[in-house]
Amino acid sequence: MVAFYHGLTGFACAWLYRRTMRTSTRDTIMQGVLPVLGGAILLGVVLRYAWQLRRPECFRGDTLPNRVSSELVPLVGAVAPGLRLPDPVENTVVAPDLSNLQPGATAVDLRTGGEVNLEPGQRYVDESAAERRPGSARTTTGSVRSMAEVSGVSATSPCVGPASVVFDPSLTEYDFGSSHPMAPVRVDLTMRLAEALGVLDGLTTVAAPMADDDLVATVHDRELIDAVRRAGEDPLGFVPAYGLGTDDNPVFHDMHRAAAHVVGATVEAFRQVRTGESLHSVSICGGLHHAMPDRASGFCIYNDVAVGIRSLLDAGVGRVAYVDVDVHHGDGVERVFYDDPRVLTISLHETGQALFPGTGFPADSGGPGAEGSAVNVALPPGTSDAGWLRAFHAVVPPLVREFAPDVLVTQHGCDSHRDDPLADLMLSVDGQRASYLALHELAHEVAGGRWVATGGGGYALVDVVPRAWTHLLATVAGRPLDPATETPQAWRAHVRDRLGRTAPAVMTDGREPAYRDWSEGYDPGTWLDRSVQATREEVFWRHGLDPLP
């Protein structure tokens, strides 16, 4: 029908052109029909595109339309941090409100804008704007796996072994100020929620010691330590240097003490696991993975995780695997151990083509003598539960199993959530919880249960961070919470009284985290699958693994 109108418009314009200009038929075709017809076709495409953009499922908040090609970002290069990017639809035929479609019916493929037929053995999931799950809408029977099926155990199976959380309220003094995204209230709300739900009853609360300069200096230059101390002594008179005094890392009073306290807390969690006092231990204020040996970066003054891993190696631990699920590339930890084959670093993050720190690509895979020890999965903007879990299970478990670490260390920034204001992934709390369960099971499978977990990024201070990290604490305790658990009324009242906000009523976003396993094949036509396969091809062979499904 669109082509008919294009043609009719073109010939009508050509007829008028010939009547007005009195040209020959050949001249009419060359000078009138072709240009006008081309313009009409272009106008039709633009109008059709604009019409499709009116559909509500093409938008999420202030994001750009889904229909923008997933090939756009590689062309534009670095993107301003505030820009929200499209939600590419990987392995997906999105059919809004068509969950009752029968074989022979059609739906719209948002990747191409064309119509597709529903084939026998396929089903469509209702993908309204609020319930869109890229990567899970079009599936063949039996191709979607739940987390319980993947792990082989019940999501609520108990874990035998002591577990601890290293925390005291003074850790919230790591505070860049009221206008900074990383507000310490997120930690306070997490611990209050965990306590109200009884999660802390399953954890031994360990006091957080202060790291001395010698401990911090196992990773960081003395010049940086001295600069951080000077900045904290005279914030107003400090001249920006060493990554300090920027919008990301503003200086504040006693900042060295606050940052060293976070390092001390995380190193204590490492000590708990190394000595066997705890099988699992978590430093919920830790995970400051961007700090470099010579400078602060990305809200991170000192790199507590790197200092903790160094403490394990210095104590004689042979092999450490580090898995970072923050939305941002774990660049600082990777940098510190880039040339050390004893440490495997794996980071799943939104691609550096779109997000700070602009690094973490598949080819970044380890220095001389440590090739394959750094693993990066650069995910497309808009990746949600199904795509993220598909990428995770395609890369993390096989590599960690082959590496066979003595201790598993994980960083759990929850800024991959769809409501996080600083990034563009679209995970739910349920998808994040699924990753915690998978890493817990992996720790038991490959490291005798020895697991150190930390917090990380996360800037949806009320709606996301407290629920996500309470699920993490419950998983570390070996007592995962039922996602349908209601948040306590007293906690919601505290949020309302302190912040004037309405807190979530339940511990779930109402999603069932399931994904299509990599072993069933991959589609090189999708950005997500190309990214995952690029990582597998870069590093799998170095570990004796087959990169093909």
C-alpha positions as CSV (number, residue, x, y, z in Angstrom):
1,M,0.0,0.0,0.0
2,V,2.8,2.4,0.9
3,A,4.6,1.6,-2.5
4,F,1.3,2.2,-4.4
5,Y,0.9,5.7,-2.8
6,H,4.6,6.4,-3.5
7,G,4.1,5.5,-7.2
8,L,0.8,7.4,-7.6
9,T,2.4,10.5,-6.0
10,G,5.4,10.3,-8.3
11,F,3.5,9.9,-11.5
12,A,1.0,12.6,-10.6
13,C,3.9,15.0,-9.9
14,A,5.6,14.0,-13.2
15,W,2.4,14.6,-15.2
16,L,2.0,18.1,-13.7
17,Y,5.7,18.7,-14.4
18,R,5.3,17.7,-18.1
19,R,2.2,19.8,-18.6
20,T,3.8,22.8,-17.0
21,M,7.3,22.5,-18.6
22,R,6.1,20.9,-21.9
23,T,9.1,18.5,-22.0
24,S,9.5,15.2,-23.9
25,T,8.6,11.9,-22.2
26,R,12.3,11.0,-21.9
27,D,13.1,14.4,-20.3
28,T,10.1,14.0,-18.1
29,I,11.4,10.7,-16.8
30,M,14.9,11.9,-16.3
31,Q,14.2,15.4,-14.9
32,G,10.8,14.8,-13.3
33,V,9.8,11.3,-12.5
34,L,13.0,10.0,-11.0
35,P,13.8,12.9,-8.7
36,V,10.2,13.3,-7.6
37,L,9.6,9.6,-7.1
38,G,12.8,9.4,-5.1
39,G,11.8,12.3,-2.9
40,A,8.3,10.8,-2.4
41,I,9.8,7.5,-1.3
42,L,12.2,9.2,1.1
43,L,9.3,11.2,2.5
44,G,7.2,8.0,2.9
45,V,10.0,6.3,4.8
46,V,10.4,9.3,7.1
47,L,6.6,9.5,7.7
48,R,6.4,5.7,8.4
49,Y,9.3,5.9,10.8
50,A,7.7,8.9,12.6
51,W,4.4,7.0,12.8
52,Q,6.1,4.0,14.4
53,L,7.8,6.2,16.9
54,R,4.4,7.2,18.2
55,R,3.9,3.7,19.5
56,P,4.5,3.6,23.2
57,E,6.6,0.5,23.2
58,C,9.3,2.4,21.3
59,F,10.1,4.6,24.3
60,R,11.3,4.2,27.9
61,G,11.3,7.4,29.9
62,D,13.8,9.8,28.2
63,T,15.5,7.2,26.1
64,L,15.9,7.5,22.4
65,P,13.6,5.4,20.2
66,N,14.1,1.6,20.1
67,R,14.1,1.8,16.3
68,V,17.4,3.6,16.2
69,S,19.9,1.1,14.7
70,S,22.1,-0.7,17.1
71,E,25.0,0.1,14.8
72,L,24.7,3.8,15.7
73,V,27.0,4.0,18.7
74,P,30.1,2.6,16.9
75,L,29.7,5.4,14.4
76,V,29.3,8.2,16.8
77,G,32.0,7.1,19.2
78,A,32.0,8.4,22.8
79,V,28.7,9.6,24.0
80,A,28.0,12.2,26.7
81,P,27.3,10.4,30.1
82,G,23.9,12.1,30.3
83,L,22.7,10.8,26.9
84,R,20.2,7.9,27.1
85,L,20.7,5.5,24.3
86,P,18.4,3.1,22.6
87,D,17.2,-0.3,23.8
88,P,18.4,-2.7,21.1
89,V,16.2,-5.7,20.7
90,E,18.3,-8.8,20.6
91,N,16.9,-12.1,19.4
92,T,13.5,-10.6,19.9
93,V,10.3,-10.2,18.0
94,V,8.3,-7.7,20.1
95,A,4.6,-8.1,19.9
96,P,2.8,-5.7,22.2
97,D,-0.6,-7.0,23.4
98,L,-0.4,-10.0,21.1
99,S,0.2,-12.7,23.6
100,N,-2.8,-14.7,22.2
101,L,-1.4,-14.8,18.6
102,Q,-1.8,-18.1,16.9
103,P,0.5,-19.7,14.2
104,G,0.0,-17.9,10.9
105,A,-0.5,-14.5,12.6
106,T,1.9,-11.6,12.2
107,A,3.7,-9.2,14.5
108,V,6.2,-6.3,14.1
109,D,9.9,-6.9,14.4
110,L,11.3,-3.7,16.0
111,R,14.8,-4.5,14.7
112,T,13.6,-4.2,11.0
113,G,10.2,-2.6,11.2
114,G,8.9,-5.4,9.0
115,E,6.1,-7.9,9.5
116,V,7.0,-11.4,10.6
117,N,4.9,-14.6,10.7
118,L,4.4,-16.6,13.9
119,E,5.8,-20.0,13.1
120,P,4.6,-23.3,14.6
121,G,6.3,-24.0,17.9
122,Q,6.9,-20.3,18.7
123,R,5.1,-18.1,21.1
124,Y,4.8,-14.4,21.6
125,V,5.0,-12.6,25.0
126,D,3.0,-9.5,25.8
127,E,5.7,-6.9,25.6
128,S,4.1,-3.6,26.7
129,A,6.3,-0.6,27.5
130,A,6.3,-1.5,31.1
131,E,7.0,-5.2,30.7
132,R,9.4,-5.2,27.7
133,R,12.0,-7.9,28.0
134,P,14.4,-7.8,25.0
135,G,15.8,-11.3,24.2
136,S,12.9,-13.2,25.6
137,A,9.9,-12.4,23.5
138,R,10.3,-14.9,20.7
139,T,11.5,-18.3,21.8
140,T,11.2,-21.8,20.7
141,T,9.6,-24.3,23.0
142,G,12.0,-25.3,25.8
143,S,14.6,-22.7,25.0
144,V,14.2,-20.4,28.0
145,R,15.9,-21.5,31.2
146,S,15.0,-20.4,34.7
147,M,17.7,-19.7,37.2
148,A,16.7,-22.9,39.2
149,E,17.1,-25.0,36.1
150,V,20.5,-23.5,35.3
151,S,22.0,-23.9,38.8
152,G,20.4,-27.3,39.4
153,V,19.3,-26.3,42.9
154,S,16.4,-24.5,44.4
155,A,16.8,-20.8,44.6
156,T,16.0,-21.0,48.3
157,S,18.3,-24.0,49.2
158,P,20.2,-23.2,52.4
159,C,24.0,-22.7,52.5
160,V,26.0,-24.3,55.2
161,G,28.9,-22.2,56.5
162,P,29.5,-19.0,58.5
163,A,28.9,-15.7,56.7
164,S,29.6,-12.2,57.7
165,V,29.0,-8.5,56.8
166,V,31.8,-6.0,57.6
167,F,30.0,-2.8,58.5
168,D,29.6,0.0,61.0
169,P,27.5,3.2,60.5
170,S,30.6,5.5,60.3
171,L,31.4,4.0,56.9
172,T,28.7,6.3,55.5
173,E,31.1,9.2,56.1
174,Y,32.4,8.5,52.6
175,D,30.3,11.3,51.3
176,F,30.9,13.7,48.4
177,G,28.1,16.0,49.3
178,S,24.3,16.4,49.0
179,S,24.4,17.0,45.2
180,H,26.6,14.0,44.4
181,P,24.9,10.9,42.9
182,M,26.7,8.5,45.3
183,A,24.8,9.5,48.4
184,P,25.6,7.3,51.5
185,V,21.9,7.2,52.3
186,R,21.7,4.2,49.9
187,V,23.9,2.2,52.3
188,D,21.9,3.3,55.4
189,L,18.6,2.3,53.7
190,T,20.1,-1.1,52.7
191,M,21.2,-2.0,56.2
192,R,17.9,-0.8,57.7
193,L,15.9,-2.9,55.2
194,A,18.1,-6.0,55.7
195,E,17.7,-5.7,59.5
196,A,13.9,-5.2,59.3
197,L,13.6,-8.3,57.1
198,G,15.8,-10.4,59.5
199,V,18.5,-10.8,56.9
200,L,21.2,-9.7,59.3
201,D,20.2,-12.4,61.7
202,G,22.0,-14.8,59.3
203,L,25.2,-12.8,59.2
204,T,27.8,-12.0,61.8
205,T,28.4,-8.3,61.8
206,V,32.1,-7.5,62.0
207,A,33.5,-4.1,62.9
208,A,35.3,-2.3,60.1
209,P,38.9,-1.5,60.9
210,M,40.8,1.5,59.5
211,A,43.4,0.8,56.8
212,D,46.8,2.3,57.5
213,D,48.9,4.0,54.8
214,D,51.1,0.9,54.3
215,L,48.1,-1.2,53.5
216,V,46.7,1.4,51.0
217,A,50.2,1.7,49.5
218,T,50.2,-2.0,48.5
219,V,48.2,-0.7,45.5
220,H,48.3,3.1,45.5
221,D,51.2,5.5,45.1
222,R,52.3,7.4,48.2
223,E,51.9,10.7,46.3
224,L,48.2,10.0,45.8
225,I,47.8,9.1,49.5
226,D,49.5,12.3,50.5
227,A,47.3,14.3,48.1
228,V,44.1,12.8,49.5
229,R,45.2,13.6,53.0
230,R,46.0,17.2,52.1
231,A,42.7,17.6,50.3
232,G,40.8,16.4,53.4
233,E,42.6,18.8,55.6
234,D,41.9,21.8,53.5
235,P,39.1,21.1,51.0
236,L,38.6,24.8,50.0
237,G,42.3,25.4,49.4
238,F,43.1,22.2,47.5
239,V,44.3,22.6,44.0
240,P,42.7,19.8,41.8
241,A,45.2,17.1,41.1
242,Y,45.4,13.3,41.0
243,G,41.8,13.1,39.9
244,L,40.7,14.9,43.0
245,G,38.7,18.1,43.0
246,T,36.6,17.2,39.9
247,D,32.8,16.9,39.6
248,D,33.1,13.1,39.9
249,N,35.5,13.3,42.9
250,P,35.0,16.5,44.9
251,V,37.1,16.8,48.0
252,F,35.6,16.8,51.4
253,H,36.7,17.0,55.0
254,D,38.7,14.0,56.3
255,M,38.3,12.2,52.9
256,H,41.5,10.1,53.5
257,R,40.1,8.7,56.7
258,A,36.7,7.9,55.1
259,A,38.3,6.3,52.1
260,A,40.8,4.3,54.1
261,H,38.0,3.1,56.3
262,V,36.3,1.6,53.3
263,V,39.6,-0.1,52.3
264,G,39.9,-1.5,55.9
265,A,36.3,-2.9,55.8
266,T,36.9,-4.7,52.5
267,V,40.3,-6.1,53.5
268,E,38.6,-7.4,56.6
269,A,36.1,-9.2,54.5
270,F,38.9,-10.8,52.6
271,R,40.7,-11.8,55.8
272,Q,37.5,-13.4,57.1
273,V,37.3,-15.6,54.1
274,R,41.1,-16.3,53.8
275,T,41.3,-17.4,57.4
276,G,38.1,-19.5,57.3
277,E,36.3,-17.4,60.0
278,S,33.7,-16.8,57.3
279,L,32.9,-18.9,54.2
280,H,31.3,-15.9,52.7
281,S,31.8,-12.2,53.6
282,V,30.5,-9.0,52.2
283,S,31.7,-5.4,52.4
284,I,28.6,-3.5,51.3
285,C,30.3,-0.1,51.2
286,G,33.2,-1.5,49.1
287,G,33.5,-2.0,45.4
288,L,35.3,1.2,44.5
289,H,36.7,-0.3,41.3
290,H,37.6,2.7,39.3
291,A,40.5,4.1,41.4
292,M,43.9,3.8,39.8
293,P,47.2,3.4,41.5
294,D,48.1,7.0,40.8
295,R,44.7,8.8,40.8
296,A,41.1,8.8,42.0
297,S,38.5,8.1,39.3
298,G,34.7,7.7,39.0
299,F,33.6,8.3,42.6
300,C,36.5,6.1,43.8
301,I,39.3,7.5,45.9
302,Y,41.1,4.2,46.8
303,N,40.5,0.9,45.2
304,D,39.5,-1.3,48.1
305,V,38.9,-4.4,45.9
306,A,42.4,-4.3,44.5
307,V,43.9,-3.8,47.9
308,G,41.8,-6.8,49.1
309,I,42.9,-9.1,46.3
310,R,46.5,-8.0,46.8
311,S,46.2,-9.0,50.5
312,L,45.2,-12.5,49.4
313,L,48.1,-12.8,47.0
314,D,50.6,-11.5,49.6
315,A,49.2,-14.1,52.1
316,G,50.0,-16.9,49.7
317,V,46.6,-17.5,48.0
318,G,47.5,-18.9,44.5
319,R,44.6,-17.9,42.3
320,V,41.8,-15.3,42.6
321,A,38.9,-14.8,40.2
322,Y,37.2,-11.4,40.2
323,V,33.8,-10.9,38.6
324,D,32.4,-7.4,38.2
325,V,28.7,-6.9,37.3
326,D,28.6,-3.1,37.8
327,V,27.3,-1.3,34.7
328,H,30.6,0.4,34.4
329,H,33.8,-1.3,33.3
330,G,35.9,-2.4,36.3
331,D,38.9,-0.6,34.9
332,G,40.9,0.0,38.1
333,V,41.0,-3.6,39.3
334,E,41.8,-4.8,35.8
335,R,44.6,-2.3,35.5
336,V,46.2,-3.3,38.8
337,F,46.3,-7.0,37.8
338,Y,46.6,-6.7,34.0
339,D,50.0,-8.4,34.0
340,D,49.3,-10.9,36.8
341,P,48.3,-14.4,35.6
342,R,47.2,-15.3,39.2
343,V,44.2,-13.0,38.9
344,L,41.3,-13.5,36.4
345,T,39.3,-10.3,36.1
346,I,35.9,-10.5,34.3
347,S,33.8,-7.4,33.8
348,L,30.3,-7.3,32.3
349,H,29.4,-3.7,31.6
350,E,27.7,-1.3,29.2
351,T,30.0,-0.8,26.3
352,G,32.6,1.9,26.7
353,Q,31.4,3.4,23.4
354,A,28.5,4.7,25.3
355,L,29.5,5.0,29.0
356,F,32.2,6.0,31.4
357,P,35.1,5.1,31.6
358,G,35.2,4.3,27.8
359,T,37.2,1.2,28.2
360,G,36.7,-2.6,28.5
361,F,36.6,-4.1,25.1
362,P,37.1,-7.7,24.2
363,A,40.6,-7.1,22.9
364,D,41.7,-5.8,26.3
365,S,42.6,-9.3,27.5
366,G,45.7,-9.2,29.7
367,G,49.3,-8.1,29.5
368,P,52.5,-10.0,28.5
369,G,52.6,-13.3,30.4
370,A,49.0,-12.9,31.5
371,E,47.2,-13.1,28.2
372,G,43.6,-14.1,28.7
373,S,43.5,-13.0,32.3
374,A,41.4,-10.0,31.6
375,V,38.0,-10.6,30.2
376,N,35.6,-7.9,29.0
377,V,32.0,-8.3,27.9
378,A,30.9,-4.9,26.4
379,L,27.1,-5.0,26.4
380,P,24.8,-2.9,24.2
381,P,22.7,-0.1,25.7
382,G,19.3,-1.4,26.5
383,T,20.3,-4.9,27.4
384,S,17.8,-6.3,29.9
385,D,17.5,-9.4,32.1
386,A,17.3,-12.0,29.3
387,G,20.2,-10.6,27.3
388,W,22.4,-9.9,30.3
389,L,21.9,-13.4,31.8
390,R,22.5,-14.9,28.4
391,A,25.9,-13.0,28.2
392,F,26.8,-13.8,31.8
393,H,26.3,-17.6,31.4
394,A,28.0,-17.7,28.1
395,V,31.2,-16.3,29.5
396,V,31.5,-16.3,33.3
397,P,30.9,-19.9,34.5
398,P,33.1,-21.7,31.9
399,L,36.0,-19.4,32.4
400,V,35.9,-19.4,36.2
401,R,35.5,-23.2,36.2
402,E,38.6,-23.6,34.0
403,F,40.6,-21.1,36.0
404,A,39.7,-22.9,39.2
405,P,40.3,-20.0,41.7
406,D,41.0,-20.5,45.4
407,V,38.7,-17.5,46.2
408,L,35.9,-15.9,44.2
409,V,35.6,-12.1,44.5
410,T,32.6,-10.3,43.1
411,Q,31.6,-6.6,42.8
412,H,27.9,-5.9,42.7
413,G,27.2,-2.5,41.5
414,C,23.4,-2.4,40.9
415,D,23.5,0.5,38.4
416,S,22.6,-1.9,35.7
417,H,19.0,-1.5,36.7
418,R,16.6,0.1,34.2
419,D,15.8,2.9,36.7
420,D,19.4,3.9,37.3
421,P,19.9,7.6,36.2
422,L,23.5,7.2,35.1
423,A,23.5,4.3,32.7
424,D,21.4,2.6,30.0
425,L,21.0,-1.1,30.8
426,M,17.6,-2.3,31.7
427,L,17.9,-5.1,34.3
428,S,15.3,-5.6,37.0
429,V,16.0,-6.3,40.7
430,D,14.9,-9.9,39.8
431,G,17.6,-10.2,37.1
432,Q,20.2,-8.8,39.5
433,R,19.1,-11.2,42.2
434,A,19.5,-14.1,39.7
435,S,23.2,-13.0,39.2
436,Y,23.8,-13.1,42.9
437,L,22.4,-16.7,43.1
438,A,24.5,-17.8,40.1
439,L,27.7,-16.4,41.6
440,H,26.9,-18.0,45.0
441,E,26.5,-21.4,43.4
442,L,29.7,-20.8,41.3
443,A,31.7,-20.0,44.5
444,H,30.6,-23.4,46.0
445,E,31.3,-25.2,42.7
446,V,34.8,-23.9,42.0
447,A,36.3,-22.3,45.2
448,G,35.0,-24.5,48.1
449,G,32.4,-21.7,48.8
450,R,35.1,-19.1,49.6
451,W,33.4,-15.9,48.4
452,V,34.0,-12.2,49.0
453,A,31.4,-9.8,47.8
454,T,31.3,-6.0,47.7
455,G,28.8,-3.3,46.8
456,G,29.7,-0.8,44.0
457,G,27.7,1.6,41.9
458,G,24.0,2.2,42.1
459,Y,22.2,5.6,42.1
460,A,18.5,4.8,42.3
461,L,18.9,5.4,46.0
462,V,15.4,4.4,47.2
463,D,13.8,2.3,44.5
464,V,16.7,0.0,43.6
465,V,19.8,-0.1,45.8
466,P,18.3,-1.1,49.1
467,R,16.3,-4.0,47.6
468,A,19.1,-5.2,45.3
469,W,21.8,-5.2,48.1
470,T,19.4,-6.7,50.6
471,H,19.0,-9.6,48.2
472,L,22.8,-9.7,48.0
473,L,23.1,-9.8,51.8
474,A,20.5,-12.6,52.0
475,T,22.3,-14.6,49.3
476,V,25.6,-14.2,51.2
477,A,23.9,-15.4,54.3
478,G,22.7,-18.5,52.5
479,R,19.1,-17.5,53.0
480,P,17.8,-16.0,49.8
481,L,14.6,-13.9,50.1
482,D,11.5,-14.8,48.3
483,P,11.2,-12.0,45.7
484,A,7.5,-11.6,46.6
485,T,8.5,-10.6,50.1
486,E,6.9,-7.3,51.2
487,T,9.1,-4.5,52.4
488,P,8.3,-3.7,56.1
489,Q,5.9,-0.9,56.8
490,A,8.3,0.6,59.3
491,W,11.1,0.8,56.7
492,R,8.7,2.5,54.2
493,A,7.7,5.0,56.8
494,H,11.3,5.8,57.5
495,V,11.9,6.5,53.8
496,R,8.9,8.7,53.7
497,D,9.8,10.6,56.8
498,R,13.5,11.1,55.9
499,L,13.4,11.6,52.2
500,G,9.7,12.4,51.4
501,R,9.7,9.5,49.0
502,T,7.4,6.5,48.5
503,A,9.5,3.3,48.9
504,P,8.8,0.1,47.0
505,A,6.3,-2.2,48.6
506,V,7.8,-5.5,47.5
507,M,11.2,-6.9,46.9
508,T,10.5,-7.7,43.3
509,D,10.0,-5.9,40.0
510,G,7.7,-8.7,38.9
511,R,10.0,-10.2,36.4
512,E,10.9,-13.9,35.9
513,P,14.6,-13.9,35.0
514,A,15.0,-16.4,32.2
515,Y,17.3,-16.5,29.2
516,R,18.2,-18.5,26.1
517,D,21.3,-20.5,26.7
518,W,24.3,-19.9,24.4
519,S,24.7,-23.6,23.7
520,E,21.5,-23.3,21.5
521,G,23.4,-21.1,19.1
522,Y,23.9,-17.4,18.5
523,D,22.8,-14.8,16.0
524,P,25.6,-12.7,14.6
525,G,23.0,-10.3,13.3
526,T,22.4,-8.9,16.9
527,W,24.7,-6.6,18.7
528,L,24.5,-8.5,22.0
529,D,25.5,-11.9,20.4
530,R,28.3,-10.3,18.4
531,S,29.7,-8.8,21.6
532,V,29.5,-12.0,23.5
533,Q,31.1,-14.0,20.7
534,A,33.9,-11.4,20.3
535,T,34.8,-12.0,24.0
536,R,34.7,-15.7,23.7
537,E,36.9,-15.7,20.5
538,E,39.4,-13.4,22.2
539,V,40.0,-15.4,25.4
540,F,38.4,-18.8,25.4
541,W,41.1,-20.5,23.4
542,R,43.7,-19.2,25.8
543,H,42.0,-21.2,28.5
544,G,41.6,-24.3,26.4
545,L,37.9,-23.7,25.7
546,D,36.0,-23.8,22.5
547,P,34.7,-20.3,21.6
548,L,31.9,-21.7,19.5
549,P,28.6,-22.8,21.1
